[in-house]
Amino acid sequence: MRFTASHAIIAVMAVIIAVLLWTLIYFARDELRGEPAGHEVEIETTSAAGIAGGRAVVRVPTESQKASGIATQALKAGSSEAAIEVYGMVMNLQPLAELRGRYLAAAAEARALPAAVAAAESEYQRMEMLYRDDRNVSEQALKSAEARYRTELARQAAAEQGAASIRDAMRSAWGDAITGWATHPDSPMLEAQLQQRAFLVQLVLPYDLPKSAARGKISVAPAMARETARVARFVADSPQVDPGLPGETYFYVVDGGGFRAGMRVAARVGLGGAPVAGVIVPAQAVVWHAGKAWAYLKQDEQTFARFEVSAAEEVDGGWFNAGGFQAGDEVVVSGAQLLLSEELKYQIRNENED
């Protein structure tokens, strides 16, 4: 067999392929043996946050607490008037304003018509006298005057009935007190609410709550911002119901801004009687997350657990809590936000791993 140029080319290519295969096998020998070459060993670190007893906790070594500025303070005992928390809604006054506009127009028309009725009646009486006095006017003229008089009477009755119907509609939806505001042309109370200098709030109180409590000391705040509570003034029983909350409904007026129509609110209703014992959670211990107030309670030298704080009753220096804490409990007053951040990072890491 003759050795040609094509044979030489094939031989060279075979050598090249063999070299490449050897090189590939040489550099991939660690992977083929299942032993990563030069691979950095992954070091697992224990997260400072976790779950213990169904509650979020954060563990921080003592030396790290000092470096991070984490400090605690013992809770002091306190007392407050017995109270309950109830809920309600800021009322939308647009339907009331529309009814008010219709009522005032109908009432103005009803007030203007008596003059027209009196004029038509006088004309009818004059025609009647002329007709009886030897028929100085025609019977047709007399009937025409009588028709105008009857028409004006009917218009007056319709206007008065229309105003009364609108007033009754307001009364059935809003009650006598608020209807009184709406039917008054210059009601300062309603004007303040329409200009959003004050707000009408409907609260739902438990059925078994004494009626006197509805007229007692009540403070109202947006459900998501309870630290901004304001005093509420009782107005009247409400004929409306809250489809989402069972109980008796009452209207209150709250001065100031910060509310919006349809907004859910939380209210603290004083019950009177003997003061309730509890603790005062310092304001600097509170962190806000998911629309709620929280504080980190020291469990041991290195563990802190997050507990919800009731922000229904603000007092000097913090919030009064009748439950969930005890006098002497140590809460974090410096570094609480740092603990919350560490806890949230732990939650995000777990979600990513899932």
C-alpha positions in Angstrom: 0.0 0.0 0.0 1.3 3.4 -1.0 1.7 6.1 1.7 0.1 9.1 0.3 -0.4 12.7 1.4 -3.9 12.0 2.6 -2.6 9.3 4.8 -0.2 11.7 6.3 -2.9 14.2 7.1 -5.0 11.5 8.7 -2.1 10.4 10.8 -1.4 14.0 12.0 -5.1 14.5 12.9 -5.2 11.3 14.9 -2.2 12.4 16.9 -3.8 15.7 17.6 -7.0 14.1 18.7 -5.1 11.7 21.0 -3.2 14.6 22.6 -6.5 16.6 23.2 -8.2 13.5 24.7 -5.2 13.0 27.0 -5.2 16.6 28.1 -9.0 16.5 28.8 -8.6 13.4 30.8 -5.7 14.7 32.8 -7.3 17.9 33.8 -10.7 16.3 34.5 -9.3 13.5 36.6 -10.5 14.9 39.9 -14.1 15.3 38.6 -14.0 11.8 37.2 -12.9 10.4 40.6 -15.6 12.4 42.3 -13.1 14.4 44.4 -13.2 18.1 43.6 -9.7 19.5 43.1 -8.9 22.6 44.9 -12.6 23.1 45.8 -13.1 25.5 48.8 -14.8 23.8 51.7 -18.1 25.4 52.6 -18.4 26.4 56.2 -21.8 26.4 57.7 -22.6 29.1 60.2 -25.3 29.1 62.7 -27.8 31.9 62.3 -28.3 34.2 65.2 -32.1 34.1 64.7 -34.5 31.2 64.9 -37.7 29.8 66.3 -38.0 28.6 69.9 -41.3 27.5 71.4 -43.2 28.8 68.4 -41.8 32.3 68.9 -39.2 34.2 67.0 -35.9 34.6 68.9 -32.6 36.1 68.3 -29.4 34.9 70.0 -26.5 37.3 70.4 -23.3 36.5 72.4 -22.6 38.7 75.4 -19.6 40.3 73.8 -21.5 41.0 70.6 -24.3 42.7 72.6 -21.8 45.2 74.0 -20.3 45.8 70.6 -23.7 46.3 69.0 -25.0 48.6 71.7 -27.8 46.3 72.8 -29.1 47.4 76.2 -32.1 46.3 78.3 -34.3 47.9 80.9 -36.6 46.3 83.5 -40.3 47.0 83.0 -42.0 49.1 85.7 -45.4 48.3 87.2 -48.3 50.6 86.3 -52.0 50.8 86.5 -54.8 52.1 84.3 -58.5 52.5 84.2 -60.2 49.3 83.1 -60.8 49.4 79.3 -61.5 47.3 76.3 -60.5 47.7 72.7 -63.2 47.9 70.0 -63.2 48.6 66.3 -65.1 50.7 63.8 -64.9 52.8 60.7 -64.6 56.4 59.5 -67.9 57.2 57.8 -68.2 58.4 54.2 -70.3 61.5 54.3 -70.8 61.8 50.6 -74.3 60.2 50.6 -75.3 62.4 53.5 -74.0 65.5 51.6 -76.0 64.6 48.6 -79.2 64.1 50.6 -78.6 67.4 52.3 -78.3 69.2 49.0 -81.6 67.8 47.8 -83.3 68.5 51.1 -82.1 72.2 51.2 -83.3 72.7 47.6 -86.7 71.1 48.3 -87.0 73.1 51.6 -86.2 76.3 49.8 -88.8 75.6 47.2 -91.4 74.8 49.8 -90.6 78.0 51.6 -91.0 80.1 48.4 -94.4 78.5 47.3 -96.7 79.9 50.1 -96.3 83.4 48.5 -97.4 82.0 45.1 -100.3 80.1 46.8 -101.4 83.2 48.6 -101.4 85.2 45.4 -103.3 82.5 43.5 -105.8 82.2 46.3 -106.4 86.0 46.4 -106.9 86.1 42.6 -109.3 83.2 42.8 -111.3 84.9 45.6 -111.5 88.1 43.6 -112.7 86.3 40.5 -115.3 84.4 42.6 -116.6 87.7 44.1 -116.9 89.3 40.6 -118.6 86.2 39.2 -121.2 86.3 42.0 -121.6 90.0 41.6 -123.9 89.8 38.6 -121.3 87.7 36.7 -118.9 90.5 36.1 -116.3 87.9 34.9 -116.9 84.8 32.9 -117.3 81.3 34.4 -114.2 80.3 32.4 -112.1 83.0 34.0 -113.3 81.9 37.4 -112.4 78.3 36.7 -109.0 79.3 35.3 -108.2 81.2 38.5 -109.3 78.3 40.6 -107.1 75.9 38.6 -104.1 78.1 39.2 -104.8 78.2 42.9 -105.2 74.4 43.1 -102.0 74.0 41.1 -100.0 76.2 43.5 -101.5 74.3 46.5 -100.4 71.0 44.9 -96.9 72.3 44.2 -96.5 73.5 47.8 -97.7 70.1 49.1 -95.4 68.2 46.8 -92.4 70.4 47.8 -93.1 69.9 51.5 -93.6 66.2 51.0 -90.4 65.9 49.0 -88.4 67.7 51.7 -90.1 65.5 54.4 -89.2 62.3 52.4 -85.6 63.3 52.1 -85.5 64.2 55.8 -87.0 60.8 56.7 -84.4 59.0 54.4 -81.6 60.8 56.3 -83.1 60.0 59.7 -83.4 56.3 58.8 -79.7 56.1 57.7 -78.1 58.6 60.1 -80.4 59.1 63.0 -82.0 62.3 64.5 -78.8 64.0 65.7 -76.9 63.9 62.4 -80.1 64.6 60.4 -80.4 67.8 62.5 -76.9 68.8 61.4 -77.8 68.1 57.7 -81.1 69.9 57.6 -79.6 73.1 59.2 -78.4 75.4 56.4 -75.4 76.6 58.5 -74.4 73.7 60.7 -70.9 74.3 62.0 -70.6 70.6 63.1 -71.3 69.3 59.7 -69.3 72.0 58.0 -66.2 71.0 60.0 -66.6 67.4 58.9 -67.2 68.2 55.2 -64.0 70.3 55.3 -62.3 67.3 57.0 -61.4 69.3 60.1 -63.3 66.6 62.1 -64.5 63.1 61.3 -67.6 61.1 62.0 -66.6 57.6 63.3 -68.9 54.6 63.9 -67.7 52.2 66.6 -69.1 48.8 67.3 -69.4 48.0 71.0 -70.1 44.5 72.5 -73.8 43.8 73.2 -73.0 43.1 76.9 -71.2 46.4 77.4 -73.0 48.8 79.8 -74.8 51.6 77.9 -73.0 54.1 80.1 -69.6 53.0 78.6 -70.7 54.3 75.2 -70.8 57.8 76.6 -67.6 57.5 78.7 -64.0 58.1 78.0 -63.1 56.9 74.5 -60.0 57.4 72.3 -59.8 56.6 68.6 -56.9 56.0 66.3 -56.4 54.4 62.8 -56.0 50.7 63.3 -52.6 50.8 61.7 -51.3 53.8 63.7 -52.6 53.4 67.2 -50.0 55.7 68.6 -52.0 58.7 67.2 -55.1 58.2 69.3 -57.5 61.2 69.9 -60.4 61.8 72.2 -63.8 60.9 70.6 -67.0 62.7 71.5 -70.3 60.8 71.7 -72.9 61.9 69.1 -75.8 59.4 69.1 -76.8 55.8 68.5 -76.2 54.7 65.0 -79.0 53.1 62.9 -76.4 51.6 60.6 -74.7 48.3 61.2 -71.2 47.2 60.4 -71.4 44.0 58.3 -67.9 42.9 59.5 -68.4 43.4 63.3 -71.2 42.2 65.5 -72.4 44.6 68.3 -74.1 47.9 69.0 -73.1 50.8 66.8 -72.6 54.4 67.9 -71.5 57.6 66.3 -68.6 59.7 67.5 -66.8 62.8 66.3 -63.0 63.0 66.3 -61.2 66.3 65.7 -58.1 66.7 63.7 -56.6 65.0 60.6 -55.1 61.7 59.8 -58.3 59.9 59.0 -59.9 58.9 55.6 -63.4 57.8 54.7 -63.7 54.0 55.0 -60.7 53.7 57.2 -60.8 51.1 59.9 -60.1 52.5 63.4 -59.4 51.0 66.8 -60.8 52.6 70.0 -60.2 52.2 73.7 -63.3 52.3 75.7 -62.9 53.1 79.4 -65.0 50.8 81.7 -64.5 52.7 85.0 -64.2 50.8 88.2 -61.0 49.7 89.9 -57.7 50.4 88.1 -56.1 47.5 86.1 -52.6 46.5 87.0 -50.0 46.1 84.3 -46.6 47.5 83.1 -45.4 50.4 81.1 -43.4 49.4 78.0 -41.0 52.2 77.2 -41.3 53.9 73.8 -37.7 53.3 73.0 -38.3 49.5 73.4 -41.0 49.4 70.7 -40.3 48.5 67.0 -43.0 48.5 64.4 -43.4 45.6 62.0 -46.4 44.6 59.8 -48.5 47.3 61.3 -48.0 46.2 64.9 -45.9 47.2 67.8 -43.3 44.8 69.2 -40.7 44.6 71.9 -37.8 42.1 72.5 -37.9 40.4 75.9 -34.7 39.1 77.3 -35.0 35.3 77.9 -31.5 34.6 79.1 -28.1 36.1 78.8 -27.9 35.5 75.0 -31.5 35.1 73.9 -34.2 37.7 73.0 -37.8 36.9 72.0 -40.2 39.2 70.2 -43.5 40.0 71.9 -46.4 42.1 70.6 -47.1 45.3 72.5 -50.6 46.8 72.8 -50.5 50.4 71.6 -54.1 51.0 72.5 -53.2 53.2 75.6 -50.4 55.6 75.3 -49.0 57.0 78.6 -46.1 59.2 79.5 -42.9 57.5 78.2 -44.5 54.5 76.5 -47.6 52.3 76.4 -49.6 50.6 79.2 -50.0 46.9 78.8 -52.2 44.8 81.1 -51.0 41.5 79.8 -48.1 39.8 78.0 -45.4 41.3 80.3 -44.6 41.4 84.0 -43.0 44.0 86.1 -39.2 43.3 86.2 -39.1 41.7 82.7 -36.1 43.1 80.8 -36.9 44.5 77.4 -34.4 45.8 74.8 -34.4 49.6 74.8 -31.3 50.0 72.6 -30.7 47.8 69.6 -34.2 46.5 69.1 -34.2 47.5 65.5 -30.9 45.6 65.0 -32.5 42.4 66.5 -35.5 42.8 64.2 -33.3 43.2 61.1 -31.4 40.0 62.1 -34.7 38.1 62.5 -36.0 39.3 59.1 -32.7 38.3 57.4 -33.1 34.8 58.9 -36.7 34.6 57.5 -35.6 35.7 54.1 -32.7 33.2 54.1 -35.1 30.3 55.0 -37.6 31.3 52.2 -34.8 31.3 49.7 -33.6 27.9 50.8 -37.2 26.6 50.5 
